[in-house]
Structures are given as C-alpha cells and as structure tokens.
Amino acid sequence: MCLAVPGQLVSVTGDDPLMRTGKVSFGGILKEVHLACVPEAKVGEYVIVHAGLAIGILDEEEAARTLQYLQQIEALGEGAPGSP
C-alpha cells in the first residue's frame, strides 16, 4: 500500500517544468519535493506528495480533510496491542 501526504507549497525553485522543486510544509516540517508532475503548482497551494514527488494539487478543504483522516488513523494505531 502506498501513502501520499498533503502539504502546503511554501517556495519554488527553478524554471524548467521538469526540474522544478519546492519546499513543502508538512505541519511545520519543511521538505524539498520534485514538482515535475504538477508544473502548474503555485506557492500557497496544497500538493499531495509521495516519495518526494508532488503528484497532485488539492484544495485547502480537501487537504484538511485528508490530514484529519491521517490523524484518526494514527489515533487508532496508538490503542493497538504492541504500540508504544
């Protein structure tokens, strides 16, 4: 199973659509991601990232809903046997 996580694009580097990268904030943690699959992405938008590659653009509401689901999954795992 693969998991992609939404984050907010805070900066973009490069002009070549195939070589552009950006800094994406995941709850305040910044990561550098490749933007080749979303050349139209703009600073302030939410992108969904898998393995260091932004694979889609989300609106703010959809990003918030996805983050809420991930938090719920994490909370369920905390109660599982053998979890820290």
N, C-alpha and C positions, 0 to 999 in steps of 0.2 A: 504494500500500500504506500502511495506517495502522499506527501502533505505539502501544501503550499500555504504560505502565511502572508496576510496583508500587512503592508507598512506604508508610511507616507514618504513620498519622494521629497527630499529637502534640498538637493542640489544635483546639477547635471554637468558632466564634463565631456567635451568632445563634440564635433560637428558631424562626423561621418556616422550615419544611422546604424551601421553595422559595428561600430567601435565605441559608441556612446556608453558611458557608465554613469551611475548616480549613487548618491548616498541616500539610503532609505532608513527611516527611523521605525524601529520596532519597539514601541513603548519606551522610547528614550535611548535605546541601544542603536547606534548607527552602524550600518554595514554597507559595503560597496557592492553594487549589483550591476550586472550587464543589462542593457536596455534594448538590445537588438530586436527582440520580439515585440517591443512596444515603442517604436520610434516616435510616436506622437505624444508620449507621456510628458507631462509638464510638472514643474515644481509645484508642490501643494496637493497633487493628486495622489490617490492611493493605488498602489500596484500590488499584485499578488506575486509572491516570489517563491520559486522552488530551486533549490541547489544553486543559489547565487544568480539566477536568471529571472528577471521580471517577465512573467508570461501573460499578464493581462492587466487591465485597468479596472478598478472598482469605484463606484461612487461611495461617498463617505458613509452613507447609511448601510450599504451592503458590507463595507469593511468593518463597521462597528458590530454588525450582527455576527459576522464570521468570528471576530475576536471574542465575542460573548460566548459563542458555541465552544471555542477552544478553551476558555476559562471553565466552562461547565464540564468539559471532558477531563480537564486537569483535576477538578474537584472530585469527580467520581473516582479517579485513579488514586487519590490520596486516601480513600477509605478502603482500598483493595488490600487483601492479605499480602504481606510482604513488602508493602510500600513504606517508604521512610516517614 
